[in-house]
Amino acid sequence: MKTKQLIRETGATPEQITYLRRRGILPVTNADNVTGAGRYYDFPDNAVEILKTWLAKRTEPVKT
């Protein structure tokens, strides 16, 4: 699954996907093969659930 597909299915922004990928929350299946400009990342199918769960936690109100 490419980044564009992930955006379409979850409604997340590219910045949110990059944030989660860089922190290791969102796994990448082709991490060893990604080098240089024009690179793309493949995500596993369960990335949709991971991203939706993360987005749901971000929309919860802060408990005081």
C-alpha positions in Angstrom: 0.0 0.0 0.0 1.4 3.3 -1.0 1.1 6.7 0.8 -1.6 8.0 -1.5 -3.8 4.9 -0.9 -3.3 5.4 2.9 -4.3 9.0 2.6 -7.5 8.1 0.6 -8.5 5.4 3.0 -7.9 7.2 6.3 -8.1 10.9 5.5 -4.8 11.5 7.1 -2.4 14.2 5.8 1.0 13.3 4.3 2.6 15.1 7.2 0.9 12.9 9.7 2.0 9.7 7.8 5.6 11.0 7.7 5.5 11.8 11.4 4.3 8.3 12.3 6.7 6.6 9.9 9.7 8.5 11.3 8.8 7.6 14.9 8.5 3.9 14.0 4.8 3.8 14.8 3.8 3.1 11.2 5.8 0.2 9.8 7.4 0.3 6.3 7.8 -2.9 4.3 10.4 -1.7 1.8 12.6 0.3 4.2 15.9 -1.3 3.0 15.2 -0.4 -0.6 14.3 3.3 -0.2 17.1 5.6 -1.2 17.4 8.9 -3.1 15.0 11.4 -4.5 11.5 10.3 -5.6 11.4 7.6 -3.1 8.2 5.9 -2.0 7.2 3.8 0.9 5.1 0.6 0.9 3.0 0.1 4.0 1.5 -3.2 5.2 -2.3 -3.6 5.0 -2.7 -3.2 8.8 -1.3 0.3 8.5 -4.9 1.5 7.9 -5.9 0.3 11.3 -2.8 1.7 13.0 -3.4 5.1 11.4 -7.1 5.2 12.2 -6.5 4.3 15.8 -3.9 7.0 16.1 -6.2 9.6 14.5 -9.0 8.6 16.8 -6.8 9.2 19.9 -5.9 12.6 18.6 -9.5 13.6 18.3 -10.4 12.7 21.9 -10.8 15.7 24.2 -8.2 16.2 26.8 -9.3 15.0 30.3 -9.0 17.6 33.0 
